[in-house]
Amino acid sequence: MVDLNTATAAELDSVPALKGHGFEIVRYREERGRFTSLRQLDEVPGLSGKTDGIADQVTVTDS
């Protein structure tokens, strides 16, 4: 399980649906703060509508 709030770009790229977007996800997190839900991935450039079915591979922690 990959945590959107702690994973490196390489770890995020290991999730097939996120491959090639790890850097953008990390940059989004650094600019806007921690993720509070998986739905926020739709706000990351290039990922809108492409993240269905990843809930079993990706998580969001509170701390």
Order of alpha helices (4+ residues) and beta strands (2+ residues): beta-alpha-alpha-beta
